[in-house]
Every structure is written in C-alpha cells, then in structure tokens.
Amino acid sequence: MTPRPARKSLSRERVLAAAMRLADSEGLSAVTMRRLASSLGVEAMSLYHHLPGKEGLLDGLVEAVVAEVRAETVRAGQEGGGWRSELRSRCLTAREVMLRHPWAPGLIGSRRVIPVSLYGYFEEVLATLICGGFSYHLGHRALHALGSMVLGFAQELFSPATADGDVDTDAAEEDLAVMADAFPHLTAMVSAELHDADDPTLGWCDSQAEFEFTLDLLLDGLDRARR
C-alpha cells in the first residue's frame, strides 16, 4: 500500500499566500475565512491559530503585499543611478506588484493600522532622498508629495471603484447625472476619463501614462527644490 504524502503544515505565510492567490483570481470579496480554509483543505477554526479573524487576515494581506514590493525592489537592484533614477525605478517596480494584485491599493487605503513593514519601506525611500542631498525638511515634504506613488499607485480624488479595483459604471453614471448642474467641469472631466480608461489601471483614473506623468512631474519639482 502506497503511503499518503504528509500534509504540509499550516503557517501564517502559507495562509497569506493562499489568500493572495484567491484575491488575485476572484477578487478580495472572495477572501473569507471559510473559503480560504476550504482552499487549504483545513477547517476554518484552524486559521485562527495564525490570523485573528477577517480583519487580521486583511492586515496580513497588506503586510504580504508590502513585503513583495520590498523583495522586488531588492531584486531590481536600483543602487548607483542617483536618487532620481533610484526613486523612479522603485515606484515603477512597486507598480508592477500592484498590477499583479489590483485589489491591493483599495485594501491598503482602507486599513486603520499602518503595518510596521510599511514604516520600514518608507525609511528606505527617505534614505534614498537623504543620500541624494535632500534635507530632512525637504525629505518630509517629498514623502507627502509622492504619497502612495512610492507604493506603485495613485490615490484617486473621485473614485467610483471598490477595494477590488472594479468600477461600478452604472452607479458612477447616476452620480454624474446628479452632479452635472452643480459641478459641470468636474462632471465633464470624470465622464470623459471614465469612458476613456482603456489601458491597464488600478482604479478608473490611475493609468500607466498618468502615473508616469505625475511621477516625473514630482521628481522634476523635487530636483529643483533640492538645488
């Protein structure tokens, strides 16, 4: 009789990796403790030994995404090209991770607790600026100006998208109709951009072209301020 292969032991890392695969394939709304347990072939209660419920799971997903961004940044090897080149490459590397996980930007923006790994990541960004000749005062302003771009996405001012990165077009159209008389220019802009979003996006107005345009604009301004 052929012996059965030993079941792979459950760990926090394994649970989070399974949660990321589920979110990537079916969206963040599909990630429930019961569904996740089923995909791992275990009982739902066994997950609570590794993650304290749904909120702990979502916080863990943020940590896992940030860890992936940091790992990809190390693999990209951005040292030696000057602060601007390093920072631009860091932002675009982070964006590649976000495009693999389009649910991540909405999730990161929704969390109430900032994971420690995110502080570590911004420490690395600030170190790049300081080594490039920025003062701490200007470095602080640079972090505010860049915002979420160092994580590979741009936070949206007017967003009809959900944490899954999907646009509810019908609801957006209804909102635009209500807004039309009071805010004609904003309404026209949102309507035009909503219908012209034809490239890979992380939300309806975060296209690759817009991301790189804004990033270069900020880097140009920071370079002038530094000098």
CORRA-V593217 format. One record per residue. N is the residue number from 1. RES is the residue in one small letter. PHI is phi in whole degrees, -180 to 180 (999 if undefined). PSI is psi in degrees with one decimal (none if undefined). D_LAST is the distance of its C-alpha to the last C-alpha in Angstrom with 1 decimal. Layout:
N_RES_PHI_PSI_D_LAST + N_RES_PHI_PSI_D_LAST
This chain:
1_m_999_127.6_75.2 + 2_t_-75_124.9_71.6 + 3_p_-68_146.0_69.5 + 4_r_-72_142.9_66.8 + 5_p_-66_144.3_63.2 + 6_a_-65_137.3_61.7 + 7_r_-69_133.0_59.6 + 8_k_-66_129.6_55.9 + 9_s_-66_147.6_55.1 + 10_l_-81_141.2_53.0 + 11_s_-146_164.4_49.6 + 12_r_-60_-42.1_46.6 + 13_e_-64_-40.8_44.6 + 14_r_-68_-38.9_47.5 + 15_v_-64_-45.4_47.9 + 16_l_-67_-36.9_44.2 + 17_a_-63_-40.1_44.2 + 18_a_-67_-38.1_47.3 + 19_a_-65_-39.5_45.8 + 20_m_-66_-41.1_42.8 + 21_r_-63_-39.9_45.2 + 22_l_-67_-43.6_47.2 + 23_a_-64_-39.7_44.2 + 24_d_-64_-38.4_43.0 + 25_s_-87_-32.0_46.5 + 26_e_-129_-0.5_47.7 + 27_g_95_158.8_44.9 + 28_l_-65_-30.4_44.1 + 29_s_-64_-21.0_47.2 + 30_a_-79_-13.1_49.3 + 31_v_-84_92.6_48.0 + 32_t_-118_160.8_50.7 + 33_m_-61_-40.5_52.2 + 34_r_-66_-46.2_55.5 + 35_r_-66_-39.2_54.1 + 36_l_-65_-43.0_51.9 + 37_a_-61_-41.3_54.8 + 38_s_-62_-40.9_56.9 + 39_s_-68_-23.9_54.4 + 40_l_-95_-7.2_54.5 + 41_g_73_33.4_58.3 + 42_v_-132_172.5_58.4 + 43_e_-80_147.9_59.4 + 44_a_-58_-36.6_56.8 + 45_m_-63_-27.5_57.6 + 46_s_-68_-21.3_56.5 + 47_l_-70_-27.2_52.9 + 48_y_-70_-12.7_52.7 + 49_h_-73_-17.7_52.9 + 50_h_-115_-28.4_49.4 + 51_l_-142_130.1_47.8 + 52_p_-81_68.2_48.8 + 53_g_87_-175.5_49.7 + 54_k_-62_-42.8_47.8 + 55_e_-65_-39.6_44.8 + 56_g_-64_-35.9_44.4 + 57_l_-65_-44.7_44.6 + 58_l_-66_-40.5_41.9 + 59_d_-62_-39.9_39.6 + 60_g_-64_-36.2_40.5 + 61_l_-63_-39.9_39.5 + 62_v_-62_-46.6_36.0 + 63_e_-59_-40.4_35.8 + 64_a_-66_-39.6_37.1 + 65_v_-67_-44.6_34.6 + 66_v_-62_-40.7_31.7 + 67_a_-62_-38.3_33.3 + 68_e_-67_-40.1_33.6 + 69_v_-60_-46.4_29.9 + 70_r_-65_-40.2_29.0 + 71_a_-66_-41.8_31.7 + 72_e_-66_-35.2_30.6 + 73_t_-64_-42.8_27.0 + 74_v_-63_-43.6_28.4 + 75_r_-65_-32.3_30.6 + 76_a_-69_-26.1_27.8 + 77_g_59_70.8_26.2 + 78_q_-93_5.0_22.5 + 79_e_-70_151.8_21.3 + 80_g_92_-1.3_19.7 + 81_g_-105_10.0_17.8 + 82_g_90_158.0_14.3 + 83_w_-60_-41.3_13.1 + 84_r_-67_-47.0_13.0 + 85_s_-62_-42.7_16.4 + 86_e_-65_-42.9_17.8 + 87_l_-70_-39.8_17.0 + 88_r_-64_-45.2_18.3 + 89_s_-63_-38.9_21.3 + 90_r_-61_-45.5_22.0 + 91_c_-64_-42.4_22.1 + 92_l_-73_-32.4_24.4 + 93_t_-66_-43.9_26.5 + 94_a_-62_-36.0_27.1 + 95_r_-65_-36.6_28.1 + 96_e_-60_-37.6_30.7 + 97_v_-67_-43.9_32.2 + 98_m_-65_-34.2_32.3 + 99_l_-69_-27.2_34.0 + 100_r_-74_-27.0_36.6 + 101_h_-127_73.2_37.2 + 102_p_-63_-13.4_36.7 + 103_w_-79_-17.0_38.3 + 104_a_-66_-44.9_35.5 + 105_p_-56_-45.7_32.9 + 106_g_-63_-37.9_35.6 + 107_l_-68_-45.4_36.9 + 108_i_-59_-42.6_33.6 + 109_g_-70_-16.2_33.0 + 110_s_-95_-10.8_36.5 + 111_r_-79_143.0_36.6 + 112_r_-88_-21.0_36.9 + 113_v_-115_129.4_36.0 + 114_i_-83_121.9_32.7 + 115_p_-67_148.4_33.8 + 116_v_-58_-36.8_32.6 + 117_s_-60_-28.9_31.4 + 118_l_-71_-36.8_28.9 + 119_y_-61_-42.2_27.3 + 120_g_-62_-38.3_27.2 + 121_y_-66_-45.1_25.5 + 122_f_-69_-26.1_22.7 + 123_e_-61_-41.4_22.5 + 124_e_-66_-40.7_21.7 + 125_v_-62_-46.1_19.0 + 126_l_-64_-39.2_17.3 + 127_a_-60_-39.4_17.8 + 128_t_-61_-42.2_16.0 + 129_l_-67_-46.2_12.9 + 130_i_-63_-43.9_13.3 + 131_c_-65_-21.6_14.0 + 132_g_-89_5.4_10.9 + 133_g_101_8.1_8.8 + 134_f_-81_145.4_9.0 + 135_s_-78_165.4_11.0 + 136_y_-65_-32.3_14.4 + 137_h_-64_-48.4_13.9 + 138_l_-72_-32.4_11.1 + 139_g_-62_-39.6_13.1 + 140_h_-61_-45.5_16.1 + 141_r_-65_-35.9_14.8 + 142_a_-64_-41.3_13.8 + 143_l_-62_-40.3_17.4 + 144_h_-65_-42.7_18.8 + 145_a_-66_-43.2_17.1 + 146_l_-73_-34.0_18.2 + 147_g_54_-128.9_21.6 + 148_s_-79_-3.1_24.4 + 149_m_-64_-29.0_22.5 + 150_v_-71_-13.8_21.9 + 151_l_-97_2.6_25.7 + 152_g_94_12.6_26.2 + 153_f_-149_162.3_27.3 + 154_a_-112_125.7_26.3 + 155_q_-67_139.5_28.2 + 156_e_-97_140.0_30.3 + 157_l_-77_-41.7_30.7 + 158_f_-126_95.0_34.2 + 159_s_-120_116.8_35.8 + 160_p_-90_8.9_39.5 + 161_a_-87_160.4_39.1 + 162_t_-101_-179.8_40.5 + 163_a_-64_-18.4_39.3 + 164_d_-81_-8.3_41.0 + 165_g_84_11.5_38.6 + 166_d_-97_145.0_41.5 + 167_v_-100_127.4_41.7 + 168_d_-87_90.7_44.8 + 169_t_-63_-41.4_45.1 + 170_d_-62_-45.2_48.2 + 171_a_-65_-39.0_46.8 + 172_a_-63_-41.1_43.6 + 173_e_-63_-39.5_45.8 + 174_e_-64_-42.8_47.8 + 175_d_-62_-41.3_44.7 + 176_l_-64_-39.3_43.5 + 177_a_-63_-39.1_46.9 + 178_v_-69_-36.3_46.8 + 179_m_-79_-19.7_43.3 + 180_a_-53_-47.4_44.0 + 181_d_-70_-41.3_45.4 + 182_a_-78_-35.2_43.0 + 183_f_-132_70.8_39.7 + 184_p_-62_-38.9_40.4 + 185_h_-73_-44.4_36.8 + 186_l_-61_-41.3_35.8 + 187_t_-62_-44.5_39.2 + 188_a_-64_-41.1_38.8 + 189_m_-64_-50.4_35.3 + 190_v_-62_-41.5_36.6 + 191_s_-62_-45.1_39.8 + 192_a_-65_-45.6_38.2 + 193_e_-70_-35.1_35.7 + 194_l_-63_-39.4_38.4 + 195_h_-84_-18.5_40.7 + 196_d_-98_5.8_38.1 + 197_a_-76_86.2_36.9 + 198_d_-116_10.2_38.3 + 199_d_-118_169.0_35.9 + 200_p_-57_128.3_35.6 + 201_t_-131_161.8_34.1 + 202_l_-117_71.2_33.5 + 203_g_106_161.4_34.8 + 204_w_-66_-26.0_35.6 + 205_c_-119_16.8_32.1 + 206_d_-109_74.1_30.1 + 207_s_-87_165.0_30.5 + 208_q_-61_-42.8_28.6 + 209_a_-62_-43.4_27.3 + 210_e_-67_-39.0_26.0 + 211_f_-62_-49.8_24.5 + 212_e_-69_-35.1_22.5 + 213_f_-61_-49.0_21.5 + 214_t_-66_-40.3_20.2 + 215_l_-61_-48.1_18.5 + 216_d_-65_-36.7_16.6 + 217_l_-62_-44.7_15.8 + 218_l_-66_-43.1_14.3 + 219_l_-65_-38.2_12.3 + 220_d_-60_-46.8_10.9 + 221_g_-66_-40.8_10.1 + 222_l_-65_-36.8_8.6 + 223_d_-65_-41.2_6.3 + 224_r_-64_-42.0_5.3 + 225_a_-66_-36.9_5.5 + 226_r_-64_-37.8_3.8 + 227_r_-86_none_0.0
